[in-house]
């Protein structure tokens, strides 16, 4: 009798264990399914068609789009025109095309970042500037070397000012340095560039070249002076002032500055090349 009871208890215990195991697996599956749904929910929301296209009321996004297409158009123009100028201008024209091409690629990414995240694409922007701004400084060297011998010291001094300006500007914007200190040191790099192209070797050499080259060089200096002043204005609006639209003003001003300074700067090189008969 006792043996039968023990056997019955063993069977009952085994049955209960199996039932509990099945229920546990069902519960785990339900929890996992719920967790998956929570993970997929933001992705589904982000994949909404309205989030993937431009909002006509988002002026910053519209400027990103216009500038990215303008950079592509400028690249094609400079490459085509490089085949219609004298041989000693071809390198300058091709470097100009590289400036707008690199900017176009980065603007496609910055545009998507702004549309989807709606935050300032600081990293993308400084990666772009770390390539395009030194190329623009090379243009000062190339436009002079196309008509007369130029020492390499001028190029390295311009590059030094560029690296200082961009490095400290990024550290300030990224929060790795006090924003005022980053602004001040970045401005010092810019002032060093201005000194070189106005009073330094580059400025002195520009006074003894042909009229067409001198006119283009003067216009390029004007762009680096007046056009580049838009960048610190954007920095001030974005980081040194307070208000609800600081990020909007920051990107609007930076986009305007890139449009003027990259395309306009390379147009000056093209004008000098076409004027050299």
C-alpha positions as CSV (number, residue, x, y, z in Angstrom):
1,X,0.0,0.0,0.0
2,X,2.8,2.3,0.9
3,X,4.7,1.4,-2.2
4,X,1.6,2.3,-4.4
5,X,1.3,5.7,-2.6
6,X,5.0,6.5,-3.1
7,X,4.7,5.6,-6.8
8,X,1.6,7.8,-7.1
9,X,3.4,10.7,-5.4
10,X,6.4,10.3,-7.7
11,X,4.2,10.3,-10.8
12,X,2.3,13.4,-9.5
13,X,5.6,15.2,-8.8
14,X,6.9,14.4,-12.3
15,X,3.7,15.7,-13.8
16,X,3.9,18.9,-11.9
17,X,7.5,19.5,-12.8
18,X,6.6,19.0,-16.5
19,X,3.7,21.4,-16.2
20,X,5.8,24.1,-14.5
21,X,8.6,23.7,-17.1
22,X,6.1,24.2,-19.9
23,X,4.6,27.3,-18.2
24,X,8.1,28.7,-17.5
25,X,9.0,28.4,-21.2
26,X,5.7,30.0,-22.3
27,X,6.4,32.9,-19.8
28,X,9.9,33.3,-21.1
29,X,8.7,33.4,-24.6
30,X,6.1,36.0,-23.8
31,X,8.6,38.2,-22.0
32,X,11.1,37.9,-25.0
33,X,8.3,38.7,-27.4
34,X,7.3,41.7,-25.4
35,X,10.9,42.8,-25.2
36,X,11.3,42.5,-28.9
37,X,8.2,44.5,-29.6
38,X,9.6,47.3,-27.3
39,X,12.9,47.3,-29.2
40,X,11.2,47.3,-32.6
41,X,8.8,50.0,-31.7
42,X,11.2,52.9,-32.0
43,X,12.6,51.5,-35.3
44,X,9.1,51.3,-36.7
45,X,8.4,54.9,-35.6
46,X,11.7,56.1,-37.1
47,X,10.8,54.3,-40.4
48,X,7.7,56.5,-40.8
49,X,7.7,58.1,-44.3
50,X,7.3,61.5,-42.7
51,X,10.6,61.2,-40.9
52,X,12.5,60.2,-44.0
53,X,11.8,63.3,-46.1
54,X,12.2,67.0,-45.8
55,X,9.7,69.0,-43.8
56,X,8.9,72.2,-45.8
57,X,8.8,74.1,-42.6
58,X,12.3,73.0,-41.6
59,X,14.5,75.8,-43.1
60,X,17.7,74.2,-41.9
61,X,17.0,70.9,-43.6
62,X,16.1,72.8,-46.8
63,X,19.5,74.6,-46.7
64,X,21.3,71.3,-46.2
65,X,19.6,70.0,-49.4
66,X,20.2,73.0,-51.5
67,X,23.9,73.2,-50.5
68,X,24.6,69.5,-51.1
69,X,23.2,69.7,-54.6
70,X,25.0,73.0,-55.3
71,X,28.3,71.3,-54.2
72,X,27.7,68.5,-56.7
73,X,27.0,71.0,-59.5
74,X,30.0,73.1,-58.7
75,X,32.2,69.9,-58.7
76,X,31.1,69.0,-62.2
77,X,31.6,72.6,-63.4
78,X,35.1,72.9,-62.0
79,X,36.2,69.5,-63.5
80,X,34.8,70.4,-66.9
81,X,36.4,73.8,-66.8
82,X,39.8,72.4,-65.8
83,X,40.0,71.0,-69.3
84,X,39.6,74.5,-70.8
85,X,42.4,76.4,-69.0
86,X,46.1,76.5,-69.4
87,X,48.1,73.5,-68.0
88,X,49.6,75.4,-65.0
89,X,46.0,76.1,-63.8
90,X,44.7,72.6,-64.0
91,X,45.9,71.5,-60.6
92,X,44.3,74.5,-59.0
93,X,41.0,73.8,-60.7
94,X,41.1,70.1,-59.7
95,X,41.8,71.0,-56.1
96,X,38.8,73.3,-56.2
97,X,36.7,70.5,-57.5
98,X,38.0,68.3,-54.6
99,X,36.9,70.9,-52.1
100,X,33.3,70.9,-53.4
101,X,33.2,67.2,-53.9
102,X,34.3,66.4,-50.3
103,X,31.8,69.0,-49.1
104,X,29.0,67.5,-51.1
105,X,29.5,64.0,-49.7
106,X,29.6,65.3,-46.1
107,X,26.5,67.5,-46.7
108,X,24.5,64.4,-47.8
109,X,25.3,62.8,-44.4
110,X,24.7,66.0,-42.5
111,X,21.4,66.5,-44.2
112,X,20.2,63.0,-43.2
113,X,21.5,63.5,-39.7
114,X,19.6,66.7,-39.2
115,X,16.4,65.3,-40.7
116,X,16.4,62.1,-38.6
117,X,18.1,63.3,-35.4
118,X,17.4,67.0,-35.5
119,X,20.7,67.8,-33.8
120,X,23.8,69.7,-35.0
121,X,26.1,67.3,-37.0
122,X,29.2,68.6,-35.3
123,X,31.5,65.6,-36.0
124,X,30.5,65.4,-39.7
125,X,31.0,69.1,-40.1
126,X,34.5,69.2,-38.6
127,X,35.5,66.1,-40.6
128,X,34.5,68.0,-43.7
129,X,36.4,71.1,-42.6
130,X,39.5,69.1,-41.7
131,X,39.8,68.2,-45.4
132,X,38.3,71.1,-47.3
133,X,39.9,74.1,-45.4
134,X,43.5,72.8,-45.8
135,X,42.7,72.3,-49.5
136,X,41.5,75.9,-49.7
137,X,44.8,77.1,-48.1
138,X,46.6,75.1,-50.7
139,X,44.8,77.2,-53.3
140,X,46.6,80.3,-52.1
141,X,49.9,78.5,-52.7
142,X,48.8,77.1,-56.0
143,X,47.4,80.3,-57.5
144,X,50.7,82.1,-56.8
145,X,53.0,79.2,-57.8
146,X,51.1,79.1,-61.1
147,X,52.7,82.4,-62.1
148,X,55.9,82.6,-60.1
149,X,58.1,80.4,-57.8
150,X,56.8,80.2,-54.2
151,X,58.6,78.8,-51.1
152,X,56.9,75.9,-49.2
153,X,57.1,77.8,-45.9
154,X,54.0,79.8,-46.8
155,X,52.0,76.6,-47.2
156,X,53.1,75.2,-43.9
157,X,52.3,78.4,-42.1
158,X,48.8,78.5,-43.5
159,X,48.3,74.9,-42.6
160,X,49.5,75.6,-39.0
161,X,46.9,78.3,-38.7
162,X,44.2,76.1,-40.2
163,X,44.9,73.2,-37.8
164,X,44.8,75.5,-34.8
165,X,41.6,77.1,-35.8
166,X,39.8,73.8,-36.5
167,X,41.2,71.9,-33.5
168,X,40.3,74.4,-30.9
169,X,36.9,75.1,-32.5
170,X,36.0,71.5,-32.4
171,X,37.1,71.0,-28.8
172,X,35.0,74.0,-27.8
173,X,31.9,72.7,-29.7
174,X,32.2,69.1,-28.6
175,X,32.4,70.1,-24.9
176,X,36.0,69.0,-24.4
177,X,37.1,72.5,-23.7
178,X,35.6,75.6,-22.3
179,X,33.5,77.2,-25.1
180,X,35.0,80.6,-24.6
181,X,38.6,79.3,-24.6
182,X,38.0,77.2,-27.7
183,X,36.5,80.2,-29.4
184,X,39.4,82.5,-28.5
185,X,42.1,80.0,-29.6
186,X,40.2,79.2,-32.8
187,X,40.0,82.9,-33.6
188,X,43.8,83.2,-33.0
189,X,44.4,80.5,-35.7
190,X,42.1,82.5,-38.1
191,X,44.0,85.7,-37.3
192,X,47.3,84.0,-38.0
193,X,46.0,83.0,-41.5
194,X,44.8,86.6,-42.1
195,X,48.2,87.9,-41.1
196,X,50.0,85.5,-43.6
197,X,47.8,86.3,-46.6
198,X,47.8,90.1,-45.9
199,X,51.2,91.0,-44.3
200,X,53.1,87.7,-44.6
201,X,54.9,86.1,-47.5
202,X,51.7,85.4,-49.4
203,X,50.5,89.0,-49.1
204,X,53.9,90.4,-50.2
205,X,54.1,88.1,-53.2
206,X,50.6,88.9,-54.4
207,X,51.7,92.5,-55.0
208,X,54.1,91.4,-57.8
209,X,51.9,89.2,-60.0
210,X,49.7,89.8,-63.0
211,X,46.5,91.9,-62.7
212,X,44.2,88.9,-63.2
213,X,46.0,86.8,-60.5
214,X,46.1,89.8,-58.1
215,X,42.4,90.5,-58.6
216,X,41.5,86.8,-57.8
217,X,43.9,86.7,-54.9
218,X,42.4,89.9,-53.4
219,X,38.9,88.4,-53.8
220,X,40.0,85.2,-52.1
221,X,41.4,87.2,-49.2
222,X,38.1,89.0,-49.0
223,X,36.3,85.7,-48.7
224,X,38.7,84.5,-46.0
225,X,38.2,87.7,-44.1
226,X,34.5,88.6,-44.6
227,X,33.1,85.2,-45.6
228,X,34.9,83.3,-42.8
229,X,33.6,85.8,-40.3
230,X,30.2,84.0,-40.6
231,X,31.7,81.0,-38.8
232,X,32.5,82.7,-35.5
233,X,29.1,84.4,-35.7
234,X,27.5,80.9,-35.9
235,X,29.6,79.7,-33.0
236,X,28.5,82.7,-30.9
237,X,24.8,82.1,-31.7
238,X,25.1,78.4,-31.1
239,X,27.2,78.2,-27.9
240,X,27.8,81.6,-26.3
241,X,24.2,82.9,-26.5
242,X,21.1,81.4,-24.9
243,X,17.7,80.9,-26.4
244,X,15.3,78.3,-27.9
245,X,16.7,78.5,-31.5
246,X,20.5,78.4,-30.9
247,X,21.0,75.1,-32.8
248,X,18.9,76.4,-35.7
249,X,20.9,79.6,-36.1
250,X,24.2,77.7,-35.7
251,X,23.4,75.5,-38.6
252,X,21.8,78.1,-40.8
253,X,24.9,80.3,-40.5
254,X,27.4,77.4,-40.9
255,X,25.5,76.3,-44.1
256,X,25.5,79.8,-45.5
257,X,29.2,80.2,-44.7
258,X,30.1,76.9,-46.5
259,X,28.0,77.9,-49.5
260,X,29.8,81.2,-49.9
261,X,33.3,80.2,-48.9
262,X,33.7,76.9,-50.7
263,X,32.0,77.6,-54.0
264,X,32.9,81.3,-54.1
265,X,36.5,80.7,-53.2
266,X,36.9,78.2,-56.0
267,X,35.1,80.5,-58.5
268,X,37.9,83.0,-57.8
269,X,40.5,80.4,-58.9
270,X,38.5,79.7,-62.0
271,X,38.2,83.4,-62.8
272,X,42.0,83.8,-62.5
273,X,42.6,80.8,-64.8
274,X,40.1,82.0,-67.4
275,X,41.7,85.5,-67.4
276,X,45.2,84.1,-68.0
277,X,45.3,84.5,-71.8
